[in-house]
């Protein structure tokens, strides 16, 4: 099916465009961008595979792999490796929990001597 090849071509282009970021040791890509992109690539790969679109699935898996490398080795911060995704998920979970229970974040809290205005 020709659509499978079109999706593969798009994925190959994405891989080509992401390669310089993976190679650049000074690149800093925020986890807030890279983790969702990695996740979406993996979900697309799984979805294409269940639809019998093998080429599209392989292409999306390649894109997810590139984003995984970016998450692991090109995120700002002192840590490298796949654990960056876990740290991001925990941080996101804490933020969601704070917003649900209404606890102010550090930036929102006001020192006793300061006005809230």
C-alpha positions, 0 to 999 in steps of 0.5 A: 500500500502506497500510504505505508511508503509515504509514512516511512518517507516522513519518518526517514526525514524526521530521523535525518533531521534529528541526527544532528541533534543526537550528534551534537554534544552541546545540544540541550533539548528540554525533556518537556519536548523530547519525552512526549515526542519519544512517547508519540513515536512509540505509540505510532509505531505500535499503532502502525504495526497493529494496522499491518503497516510494517514500513510505517511501524519501522519508521516510527520506531526509528523516530522513537529511537532517535527521540529516546537518544535525545532524552537520554543524552541531550537533555539539560541537567546533570544526568545522562541516560534513560533514567531521564525519562523516569525523572521527567515522569516523576517531576510531571507527577509531582506537578500534577499532584500539586496542582490538584491539591492546590499546594503552591510551587516554589515560584508561587509561594510568598515569603512571610515578609512579602506581599502577595500583590 
